[in-house]
Amino acid sequence: MRTILVVDDEYLVRVGIHSFLNWEEHGYTIIGEAADGQAALDIIEKAHPDIVLTDLKMDGMDGFALIETCKKKWPDILFVVLSSYDDGANVKRAMKLGAADYIFKVTSKPDELLKILDDLPYERAPDSMENVVRKNISGIKEQLIRNAAMPFYPDRQALQNEFFQLGLDTNFSKPYYVLMLDFGSGSASKQNPAVNKYALENMAQEVLAEKLCGEVYGYSESAILAILQAGKDGCKIETGTEQAFAQLYSYTVRYLGIQLSGALSPCITGMDHLSSAIASCRKHLQTQTIIQEKGKLQTDNNGIRPEINAVCRMVEENLQKDFTIKEVAGQCHMSESYFSHLFKKETGVSFVDFVNQHKIRKAADLLQNTNLRINEVAAQIGIDNPNYFSVLFKKCKGEAPQEYRSHFKNADKER
């Protein structure tokens, strides 16, 4: 029987873990609880547990000091960190100090904790950080996409870098679509929803990889998301997604007893548009009626006519170009006056304002996250005259480009 000590300053967490499952039945026994590191040390000195489940942030002696102290004195004790989803940096620090693994203490299920405990290296070196990440990749991806969908996430560039570091094929700075797949209604399956979700994630990743460039993420108890990177041919993405959805619908009905629902967002660019795209997909799925064809993917262009939506996408994907109303009106086979009237009616802004807004948004991103000079930033968005760029930027953002850059650099220093 392996012994466990639970260390957390939240009483309900300690009680919750104690009542998580029948520990003795699985070969474990909880020998004690502690609200801080010092109290834990007193128990460890007397009882010498095999495993310590510990929080990191506690008053008095925190989890980091506890791990470091114990690893010097009792290197055979194994530590599992009780982590929050937004605790990535602290978990990495704890792993370097000698923690063997970690688990999300709020949302994890008994079988997940049990698997981690059973797999602990009782007679071998602690798992590498890479192996720990690999074992928990689904939960990590789910929290990443949830953070990205937060409208006011504090550091979007750092968050994007986390996607890159994990090797995920998601780049929010390039055009993309959001595909939402939901199995919450119309399901005859008797399986646990978590099992259905896991199966759907794997099927979706495999099916979508055959036709499209994208990454699948868990999102809620009954829904997953796919972020599909757009190529130059938006029609190909939409057609490929419809085909992939039809295949997934067939598989889930046959193997899981689920009638899958799906919605595809318009093409968007930038992490700041992700939350609205998800909301749009969710709204589309919630308003489906029984008279709509089952197994059909719902698409959403925000009510914008296809030719206007195509122009919007073309602008977003080619911000370095200098578009003219005459050029795009000709591509739409419309007169300049009719195109201008229709574009404003469909989007709520004039074509010129739409182009300028997207150019300045891109420029703001470059000013925040690169060391390009002002004239180089202007060139990146198709403006040859730096003075005109400065005037336009100040009109849109309320301050000159250099002031804007200094503002963010000062904010970074303060952080």
Phi, psi and omega in degrees: 000119179274143186257146185231138171246132180255126182235113179199140182280356177262118182302316183296327177293316180297314179296319181300316180293321180299323183260011183303315181200177177280093189299315183299326181298335182253010175093019181229157173217136179272115186268350181177171178224151178215148182264352177203174184296321182295316178297324178295319180300321179298319180289318181298321180302323184270318190257338180047069181292158176285324187226141172238120172267115187227140168286164180257318184263105180219152176293153183075226176285121181272182184293327180297312181296324179297312180298313183298316181295314183292323182295332177283323186265322181227075186297343181277347178288133183260133181250133172241123184278133172270103192250155168265159183300328185265023189253025187305313183295320180292324178297316179301318179297318180295322179295322179294329180282346176128002176299144184270331182195180177210161178213147178284116191284340185272318190252353184289154182254159183307317182293331178290316178295318180299319180296318179297316180295319180295329184269001181298146184280074184296331180231027179214171181295151178303149178304145173291159179300325181297319180292323178296315179298318182297321180291334184248019189299324181297313179293323179295315179298319181297319180289325178300313183290329176293319177297317181297331181276356177286124185302330185237039178299132192295324185225087185292326181293319178296322178294317176301321179298328178294323175299315181296317183297330178275359179075023181278139185274060181223118180231104185287346180281350177251156182302141180207164174245155173249125175250122176253129178243125186234135178238023186283339182235156177069025184260130176260003185290141176262001181284160174299136179306326179295324177293316178300317181296316179298316180296318181294320178303314182290319178295317182296317180299320181290314183292316182292327180295334180290331189242336192220167174258112183189176182225140182257139182226138167293149182224316178215183183299330185234016182216148172233161178239149168236130175261113186254116180287132184272139171268197180286337183257094181296328181297324180295319178300312184295318179295315179298323180291320178298319179294317180296320180296318179300320179292316179296321179301315179298316181296315185290326175295316186289315190260334185243352183068032184244136171261102187284142172245148181214148177220141181244130180282169168293168175288130181226168177221136178103138179296333183291348178263355185297315184298319180291326178294319178294317179299321179296316178297315181298316179298319180298319180289323182291334182265005176297147178240166183291344180277349177285148184295126178290144179081009180257130179288131177271128178249152186222113174252027180057028179074008182273139179301144185307318183292326177287320177299322179295322178295316179302315181295320180298318179295313183298329182272349185223056185292343179282349181274155177257093184281145173239152179299322180300317181296308185287327176298320178297320178295332179269001181058046178230160172286159181299318183292319181291319179298315181300316179296315183291320181299315181292324179296320184281324186254341181090354178225160177289162180298317181298316179295321179300313180298313182296319180300316182288324177296315182290326175299317178294319179298319179299320178296318179294321179294324180286322195242005176225171177253020178299144175289164185302316181292331177288322175298315179301317181296326181296335180250020172079023178246115185279334184262108182299327180293318178296319178301316181297319179295315181295318181298315181295325179296320184276323187252350177085358176208156182292158183307315182294322177296318180299314179296315180298322179302315182285325178295319179295322179295321179296318179298319180295325178290000000 
